[in-house]
Amino acid sequence: MILPIVAYGDKVLRVECVDIQKDHPGLNELLDNMFETLYDAEGVGLAAPQIGLGIRVFIVDADPFKEDEPGLKDFKKVFINAKMIEEHGEEWGFKEGCLSIPGIRENVDRQPKIKISYYDENFIHQEECFEGLAARVIQHEYDHIDGVLFIDKINPMKKRMIKGKLADITKGKVRIHYRMRFPKK
């Protein structure tokens, strides 16, 4: 089932999410719905807060970046109760966007290598290292479960320049091709 994506301005996007248990009600259905929602919106990642849930769950499918990094072909993962262990390397910039903040893309600096601990969709513990665009997509989604948005990491002057666009998003004054839920509409 395709779920509405929560728009910028909704309080759930600023919540530090909580861990879930292996027997979380409807977990498999939730993950299926999240992937269906992600594909419908043509994104590369989706976190539970973006569908209104304050839990530490996010998904990624970086296959659209396979032209830039061939190793991302079929790079599809589920992250449950993720904890960032380390981020390292020289920061590099990349224009990021977010399904909850449609129509805005800004340069964000992130470190190129990460090590992360998480549970997969079978609730098997994993600890892995990622780099490049895979690391960036994971960092972006990980930020969501900590209540952080990519616009929190941009230049303050740029943030002031997009203030009006952000206000419009909260009111639903934005053209999108996927379902959204707006806080002030």
Protein Blocks (a to p, Z undefined) as FASTA:
>chain_A
ZZddddehiaklmcccddddfklghklmmmmmmmmmmmmnopabdcfklnopacdcdddd
fklmmmmmmmlgopacddehiacfbdcdjddddddddfklghiacdddddfbdcdddddf
kopacddddehjllmmmmmmmmmmnopafklmgcfklmmmmmmmmmmmmnopacdfbdcd
dfkZZ
